């Protein structure tokens, strides 16, 4: 079968007993970076030296079929460089191919930067959305923030330290200078830090330069208290911005608590009038 195994995101002591036992017995490991995996094996004191097969974003599509067939014959362990495979890391296409082919898939759970940053942030954790890495280009990044302008759930992003200041400035521009934000860096490592403040405050702080692996946790928008007619007007506004009517109704329903069906039908009637 295919075994997805989470690895430490910084501190090697976070390796689970199951992960250590798995790696001590593994014969074949598909690894995001074989050099990182070899270093992990040495760091955990594992004497076993499994066959390491590179699996990364550039070769996953072409290797998925052959790895699925390999997983039919033996247990194939899938590792990313840190955290859970498939979560902003390689593995999704391989898992999808294994499921399609009827090959068993299981998981050895462990550290995840997403939920660790969320828990550490102090922002609401009951409902959240993970948005992965922000776009590199400013225009695309601004568009991504505009699409999330009415998102009421806490949002978690990954970001490069080199783009952090620019991304926080764009966040402040679109979501508001006063939006609550937490920048978490170097999780579980010696210099772990959670910097809390408004979007504008953290953009100014990051302008001086920030190092390390970065997570950005952003408070959701406050739910709007409006009546149905006002909600329909907002749906139509989103449609004029390029949203599909169904998606616009869903977004406003999420932000206001109004009925998605009522918003959709009301907006549809208004367009036909």
C-alpha positions in Angstrom: 0.0 0.0 0.0 0.9 3.7 -0.1 1.8 5.1 3.3 1.7 8.9 3.8 4.0 9.8 6.7 4.3 13.2 8.4 7.8 14.3 9.3 8.9 17.0 11.8 8.5 20.6 10.7 11.6 21.7 12.6 12.3 19.9 15.8 13.4 16.3 15.3 12.0 15.3 18.7 8.5 15.7 17.2 9.0 12.5 15.2 6.4 10.0 16.3 7.2 6.5 17.4 5.2 5.2 14.5 7.3 7.2 12.0 10.5 5.9 13.5 9.3 2.3 13.4 8.0 2.8 9.8 11.4 4.2 8.6 13.3 1.5 10.4 11.5 -1.2 8.4 10.8 0.7 5.1 12.2 -0.8 1.9 11.1 2.0 -0.5 10.6 5.7 0.2 9.3 8.3 -2.3 10.8 11.5 -1.1 10.4 15.2 -2.0 14.1 15.6 -1.7 16.2 12.5 -1.2 19.0 14.5 0.4 16.6 15.9 3.1 15.2 12.4 3.7 18.8 11.0 4.1 19.5 13.7 6.6 16.3 12.9 8.5 17.2 9.2 8.7 20.6 10.1 10.1 19.2 12.6 12.5 16.7 10.0 13.9 19.5 7.5 14.3 17.9 5.1 11.8 20.3 2.6 10.5 18.0 1.3 7.8 18.8 2.6 4.3 15.7 2.2 2.2 15.7 2.8 -1.6 14.9 6.5 -2.1 13.0 7.6 -5.1 12.7 11.4 -5.8 9.1 12.6 -6.1 8.6 16.3 -6.5 6.4 18.8 -8.3 8.4 18.5 -11.5 8.2 14.7 -11.9 5.1 13.6 -9.9 2.7 13.4 -12.9 5.1 11.2 -14.9 6.1 8.9 -12.0 2.7 8.5 -10.4 1.7 5.4 -12.5 4.9 3.5 -11.9 4.9 4.3 -8.2 1.3 3.0 -7.9 2.3 -0.3 -9.4 5.2 -0.4 -7.0 2.8 0.1 -4.1 0.8 -2.9 -5.3 3.9 -5.1 -4.6 5.3 -3.5 -1.4 4.7 -0.8 1.1 5.7 2.5 -0.4 6.3 5.3 2.1 5.7 8.9 0.9 7.6 11.7 2.7 7.8 15.4 2.1 10.6 17.5 3.4 8.6 18.6 6.4 5.0 18.1 7.6 2.3 16.1 5.9 2.7 15.0 2.3 0.2 16.5 -0.2 -0.4 19.7 1.9 1.3 22.3 -0.3 3.8 19.5 -1.0 4.0 16.7 -3.5 1.8 13.6 -3.2 -1.8 14.6 -4.3 -1.5 13.2 -7.8 0.1 10.0 -6.4 -2.7 9.5 -3.9 -5.4 10.2 -6.5 -3.8 7.7 -8.8 -3.5 5.1 -6.1 -7.2 5.6 -5.1 -8.2 5.3 -8.8 -6.2 2.1 -9.2 -7.6 0.5 -6.1 -4.3 0.5 -4.2 -4.6 1.0 -0.4 -3.7 4.3 1.1 -3.0 4.9 4.8 -1.4 7.6 6.9 1.0 8.0 9.8 -0.1 11.4 11.1 2.2 13.9 12.7 3.2 17.6 12.6 1.5 20.1 10.3 2.6 23.7 10.0 -1.0 24.7 9.1 -2.7 23.6 12.3 0.3 24.4 14.5 0.3 28.0 13.3 -3.4 28.3 13.7 -3.4 27.0 17.3 -0.5 29.3 18.2 -2.1 32.4 16.6 -4.7 33.1 19.2 -7.3 33.7 16.4 -10.5 31.7 16.2 -9.9 28.1 15.4 -13.4 26.7 15.2 -13.6 27.4 11.4 -10.6 28.1 9.2 -9.4 27.8 5.6 -5.9 27.0 4.3 -5.0 28.9 1.2 -1.5 27.6 0.6 1.2 29.9 -0.8 0.2 33.3 -2.0 0.8 34.2 -5.6 4.2 35.6 -6.5 3.0 38.4 -8.7 1.3 41.4 -7.1 -1.6 41.5 -9.4 -2.4 37.9 -8.8 -1.9 38.3 -5.1 -4.3 41.3 -4.9 -6.8 39.2 -6.8 -6.5 36.4 -4.3 -7.1 38.8 -1.4 -10.1 40.3 -3.1 -11.6 36.9 -3.6 -11.3 36.4 0.2 -12.5 39.9 1.2 -15.7 38.5 2.7 -14.3 35.3 4.1 -15.4 35.0 7.7 -13.2 32.0 8.6 -9.7 32.4 9.9 -7.3 32.1 7.0 -3.8 30.5 6.9 -1.2 31.2 4.2 2.3 30.1 3.5 4.7 32.8 2.3 8.4 33.3 1.4 10.3 35.6 3.8 11.4 37.5 0.7 7.8 38.4 -0.2 6.4 38.7 3.3 6.5 42.5 3.5 4.9 43.0 0.1 2.2 40.4 0.8 1.3 42.0 4.1 1.1 45.4 2.4 -1.2 44.0 -0.2 -3.3 42.3 2.5 -3.6 45.7 4.3 -4.7 47.4 1.1 -7.4 44.8 0.3 -8.6 43.4 3.6 -8.0 46.6 5.6 -5.1 48.1 7.6 -6.8 47.1 10.9 -7.3 43.4 10.0 -5.8 41.2 12.8 -2.9 39.2 11.5 -0.3 36.9 13.1 2.9 36.1 11.4 4.4 32.8 12.7 7.9 31.8 11.7 10.3 29.0 12.4 7.7 26.8 14.1 9.1 24.3 16.7 12.7 25.7 16.1 15.0 27.6 18.4 13.9 31.0 17.1 10.2 30.3 16.9 8.2 33.6 16.9 4.6 34.7 16.7 4.3 38.3 15.8 0.8 39.7 16.4 -0.8 43.0 15.2 -2.8 44.7 12.5 -2.0 44.2 8.9 -0.5 47.6 8.6 1.7 47.1 11.8 3.0 43.8 10.6 3.7 45.1 7.1 5.8 47.9 8.6 7.6 45.4 10.8 8.3 43.0 7.9 9.8 45.8 5.8 13.0 45.6 7.7 13.4 41.9 6.7 12.3 38.7 8.2 14.0 35.3 8.0 12.8 31.7 8.3 9.8 29.7 7.2 6.6 31.8 7.4 3.0 31.2 8.1 0.5 34.1 8.0 -2.7 33.7 10.0 -5.4 36.2 9.2 -8.7 36.9 11.1 -11.8 36.4 9.1 -14.1 39.3 8.1 -16.9 40.2 10.5 -20.2 38.8 9.4 -22.3 41.5 7.9 -25.7 42.2 9.4 -27.8 43.2 6.4 -31.3 42.4 5.0 -32.0 40.2 2.0 -32.3 43.1 -0.4 -28.9 44.4 0.6 -27.5 40.9 0.3 -28.9 40.5 -3.2 -27.3 43.8 -4.2 -23.9 42.6 -2.9 -24.3 39.3 -4.9 -25.0 41.4 -8.1 -21.9 43.5 -7.3 -19.8 40.4 -7.1 -21.3 39.1 -10.4 -20.4 42.4 -12.1 -16.8 41.8 -10.9 -16.7 38.5 -12.7 -18.0 36.0 -10.1 -20.4 33.3 -11.2 -23.9 33.9 -9.7 -23.7 30.6 -7.8 -20.3 31.4 -6.3 -21.4 35.0 -5.5 -24.5 33.9 -3.6 -22.4 31.4 -1.7 -19.9 34.0 -0.7 -22.5 36.5 0.5 -24.4 33.8 2.3 -21.2 32.8 4.1 -20.5 36.4 5.1 -23.9 37.4 6.2 -25.7 34.3 7.4 -28.5 34.9 4.8 -29.9 31.9 2.9 -27.8 31.0 -0.1 -30.9 29.9 -2.0 -32.8 33.1 -1.3 -29.8 35.2 -2.4 -29.4 33.2 -5.6 -33.0 33.3 -6.5 -33.4 36.9 -5.6 -30.3 37.9 -7.7 -31.5 35.8 -10.6 -34.9 37.5 -10.5 -33.2 40.9 -10.4 -31.1 40.1 -13.4 -34.1 39.0 -15.4 -36.2 42.1 -14.4 
